[in-house]
Amino acid sequence: MNRQLTAFCIFLLLSTLLAGCWDQVQIEERGFVVGVAVDKPRTKEAEQQAKQEAPDKPQVKERFLVTHQFVVPGGLISGGQGSGGGQNTANEAYLNLVSEGDSLFEISRELATRTSRTPFYQHMKILIVSEDVARTKNGFARALDFYLRDPDSRRSSKVFISNGLAKEVLEVKPKTEKLPAIYVNSIGENVKKNSRMLPEARLGDVHEELLSSYSFVVPRIRPEEQEVKLAGAAVFTHDNQLVGFLGEEETEGLNFLTGKVSGGMVKGKLKNNLVSMNIQGIKHSIEPDLRDPQHMKFKITIECEGTLAESYATMDSLNNTTMEKLEQVFAEEIERMSNDTIRKVHKQMKVDVIKLGNYLKQHYFSLWKKIRRDWETGQHLYEKSEIKVQAKVYLRNIGAINRTERQNNR
């Protein structure tokens, strides 16, 4: 009896192991999607054809033009240069397929009728949404809805807003990479070299912003023929609608105001000559005055440490007064960029992308509970508040290349 029971248990165990590969898909049968671009359709031909084929089908207001970038493994090996437009030869490393519809899930499944390899999103690197889509009410959230729900999608995929058509980003022909999506993804990792780039916005992070009651920003991308420019920021209101863009310097100012500068440079003018500083680190603090909830005051202090990277000015680098003047030049430049950003997001756009509301929620929660409905809406307490910036710069390494003032005066 014991032997029969043991044999039965072994049989059950082996059965569970054998059932583990019931949904297995061979790797050569997968269509690896590395990039997706979501646009608005430019014509109504596909919509009219759909109405002719299914006149009684329920119609919705929103329609999308979606570009999927598939990897062509043979092109990676042969070293051929890719090109877009849905065409492919043996030497190309990617294939762009464009589909239109009112459902992103339907578009994804419709690709199965056009390619032998069905879309597989677990290697998706970038997701680009066009400005036109993001400006429509709930358009940005609808464009991300499928990818947030799909268990095969990666929440670590980077999200961008395109100035112009999003599909053009996936059609650039970079000289340094075989896949446009990998090229864009790599640029997004250069934030330590340039403070005019926003920190990367991952799909999971954007999801949290969509669910929150705060305004937020997403990196802006501009496509050109053989390259893209990833600088600036797309600004979204608390109801998840694109309201406008910040320029490159305004984005740099925003990074200083939020303490998200991890590198880059600041340039200024000393004695009508160029000087530039390599940023090595910053500290960011907020000092609030909340005595009058109808007119709150915030003082943002930015402490920046760096080294002198470039100087066309002839100066005595060993003189303490000269050092102080040089530090003051860079501090004033940081304050100028920050104030330009405040003027744009505080007075014009009236959106709290500086995250002062989030600061109040974390440090003054009892007050925040009373005013949160009147922060960006209602009584508009954010708009009525006062924001001041003070910057301090500490130069740790000067050096001299040209003659100094002291040497010239000898």
N, C-alpha and C positions, 0 to 999 in steps of 0.2 A: 504493500500500500504506500509506504514511504517513497519507494522508487518511482511509482506512478505519479505521485504528487510532485516529486522533484523534476521528473521529465516534463510534466505539464507546466511547471513554473518556468523551466528553461525555454520551452516552446513559446510561451507568452512573451518572454524577454526578447527572444530572437525576432518575433513578429513585429514588435515595436521598432526594433532596429531596421528591419527591412522596409518599413513604411516611411522611413525618413526622407526618401528621395522621390516622393510621388509628384512633387511640383518642380523637379529639377529642369533647368533650362541651360543648354550648353552655351559656353561663353561666346562661341563663334556665331550663335544665333541671336545675340543681344544687339540692339541698336543703342550704343552709348551716346546719350545726349549730354553735351558739355556746355551748351548755352541755349537760352530761350529769349526771344524778343517779342514783346506784345505791343501791337500798334492798332490804330483804327483803320478800317478799310478805306482806300482812296476812291473806289468805285462801288457801284451797287450791282455789278453783273452777277456775282456769286449769290447775292441775296435774292435777286430776281429769278435766277435759275432754281434756287431752293423753293421759292414760292410756286413756280410752275410744276415742279415735281411733287410737292406736297402742299397744295393750296390750303388745306384745313389744319396744317400744323400751327400750334400756338406761336405767336410772334412776340419777341421781347425787344426792348429798346436798344440794348447794348449788343454790339457785334465787335469781334476782335479779328485781327490779322496776326497770326502767330507764326514765327519763324523758329524752327528747331535746327540746331546745328549738330549733326551726327559725325562721329569719328569714322574715318575710313582707314583701317589699320594698314592696308597696303600702301597708302600714300605716305604714312609715317616712315615706313621702311625705305621706300624708294627716294624719299627726300624731295618729292615734288611740291610745288607751291599751290596752295588751294585758291579757289575762287568761289564766289557765291552764286545765287540765282537758281539754285536747284540743279545745276549741271554738274557732271562729274566725269573725270577720266581716270585712267589707272594711276596717274601720278599725283592726284589730289588727295590731301590728307583729311578733308572734311566734305560734307554734303549739307547744304541748306535746303530744307523743305519748308515751303510756305503754304499755310492752310487758313481758311476763313470760316467763321461760324459764330454762333451766339453762345456757345458752351465750350470752355477750355477743355473740359473732360471729353466732350464729343470730338473736338479737334485732335486730341491726343490719340483717341481710338481710331479716328478716320485715317491716320497715318498708316495704319495696318493695311489699308487698301492700296497703298502706294509704295511701300517698301517691304522687303522681305524680312527686315529686322525691326521688331516692334520697339517703341521708345522705352528706354531704361534710364531713370532719372537719378540713380544713386551716385552718379559721377558728374552731376550738373554743377558747374563752377559759377556761372553768372546768370542773372535774370534781369533783363533790361525792360523797363516800361517807358513808353513814349510820353512826352509832355502832353499830347492831346488826350491820351487815356487818363492820365493822372489829374487833369484839370476838370474832368467831368465828375459829378457828384457820385461818390462811392466807387468811382472807376478804378482807383488804385487798389482798394481792398478787393474788388471783384477780380482784378487781374491776378492777384496773389492767392485767391481763395482755393483754387484747385491744388496748387503746389503746397499749400499749408496742410491740406487734408490728405493728400496722397501719401501713403506710407513709404513709397519708394523714393520720394523727394528728399533732398538733403536740406536740413535747416541751417546748414553752414554755407549755403550758396550765397554769393554776394549779390546785392540788389542795387541797381542804378536807375536814375531817371535820365532819359536821353533828350537833349535839345535837338529836336528834329525826329526823323524816323528811327525807331529802335532797331529795325532790321538792318540799317546801314552799319551799325556797330559790328554785326556779325558778318558783314561783307567787306570789311577792310582787308587789305593785303599787307600785313606786316612783313618786314624783311628778316626779323629776328625770330619769329615763331611760325610753325606750320599751321597752328590752329588759332584763329582770331579770339576764341573764347579764352584760351590759355594765356594769350597775349594780354588781354584786358584784365584777367585775374591777377597776373603778375604785376601789372601797373598798380593795382589796388593795394599791393603790399609795400609800396614805396613811401608810405606816410612818414617814415622816420627821416626821409630826405627832404620833404617839402611840407611846410605847415599850411599851404593853401589847399591841401587835400583833406577831406573829412576822414576820420577813422572809418574803416570798412563797416558797412551796414549788412549784417547777415540776415538771412530770411527769418530766423528765429527771433532776432532782435527787433526787426521791423514788425513782426507779429505782436510783440509786447507793446510797441508804440501804438499800433492800431487799436489795441484793447484799452489803452490808457486814455485819460482825458486831457492829455497835454499835446501841445504842438511839437513838431519834431522835424528833423532834416534828414535828407538822403543824398549821397554823393551824386553830383551831376557829371554826365559824360557827353562829349561832343564828337561825333564821327567825322573823319575826313577820308580822303581816298586811300591812303596807305597807313594811317595811324589814327589814334583817338587822343583827345585831350581830357584827362580826368582831373578836373579842378572845379571849384565852386560847389554850391549846394542848392538842392531843391527844397523849398520850404513848404511844409504842410501845416494846415490849421488843426485845431483840436478835433474837428470833425472829419479828418483824414482826406482833405482836398488840397491839391496843389494850389498855392496862392502866388508863387513867384520864385525867383532865383536870387541867390547871393553871388556876387562876383568873386573873383579869386582873392582880392585883398579883404573883402568883407567876410569871406569864409575864414581867412587867416585870423581876422579879428575875433570871429566867433570862437575859434579854437582857443585863443588866449582867454576869452571870457569864461569858457567852460573848463579850462584847465586841461585840454586834450591835445596840447602841443607836445609831440614826442621828438621833434627834431626840426631841422630847416634852418632858415637864415632870416635876418632882419638887416635891411640896409638903411643908411641915413646919410646926412650931409654935414661935414665938419669943415668950416672955412671954405665953403663952396667946392669941396672935394668929397668924393665917394668914400664911405667906410661901410663895411659889412661885418656882421657878427654871426658866427656859427652857434646855433642854440644847442645847449647840452642838457638843459632841464629847466622846468618851471615849477613854481608853487603857486597855488591859487586859493584864495580865501574870500569869504563874503562876510561883511559886517553890516547887519540890518539895524534900522531904527524903526521900530514898530509901534511907537507911542500913539501915532495917529493912523488907524487902519485905512482911512480914506486917502492918506497921502504918505505911504510907506517910503522909506529911503534905504537904498542899498549902496554900500561902498565895496567895490570889487578890487582887491589888491592882487597884483600879478608880480611875482618875483621871478626874474629870469636870470639864469646863469649861462655864460657862454665864453667863447674865445674870439679874438679878432681874426677874422678870416681874410680880410682884404682891406687895404687902406691906400688911397691915393694922396692922402694929406701928409704933409711934412710936419711932424710934431715930436715933442720930447716925451717919449713913452715912459720915462722914469719920473716924470713930474706928476705929483699927486693931483694937482689942479687939472692937468690935461686929462688924466684918467677919469676924473669926475665929470668933465665936460663930455668925454666920449661916452661914458655910461648914460649921461643925461640925454644925449642925442638918440641913443637906441630906446631909452625909456619913453621919450616923447613920441617916437615913431610907433611904438606899441600902443600907447594911449590914443594916438590919432586913428589907427586902424580899428581899435576897439570902439571908439566913439562913433566912427562911421558906421560900424555894424549896429550899434545901439540905435542910432538915428534911423536906420533902415527897418530893423525888426521891432523897435519899440514905438516909434512915432508913425511910420508909414504902414508897415504890414500889420502891426499890433499883434504879434504872435510871440509867445514866451519860449523861444528856442534857446534862450540863455539858461532855462531851467530854474528860474527863481522860485516858481511855484513848487517844484520838486524839492528845493532847499527848505522852503517853509514846511512842507509836509514831513520832512525828515527831522527837523530841529524844533519846530513850533507846531506840533500836530493839533493841539487844542484850538489854536487860532486858525489853522488851516481848515478845520472842520466847519468853522463859521463862515469863512470867506470863499471856499473853493468854488461855489457856484457863481460867484461874482468876480472871479479872478480875470478870466479872458472874456467872459460874457456877463450879462446882468449889469452890475455897476461898473464893470471894466476897471477893477482896482489895479491891474497890471499896467494899463495905459496911464493911470493917474499917478503911478509911483515915480520915484526919482532914482536914477542910476548914475553913479559916478565911478570913474576908474582911476586907479593910481598904479603906476608901474615902477618897479625898481629893477635895475640891471646891475649884475656883478660880473665884471670881466676878469677871468682867471689867467689869461695868457695873452700877452701883447706882441712882443718881438718887434724887430725893426728890419726892414729891407733896404730902404733908402736912407739918406742922411737925415738925421734929426735936426730940430731947431738948434739944439745945443751945439752940435757939430758945425752947423752953418755960421753960428755967431762967434766961433773961435777965431 
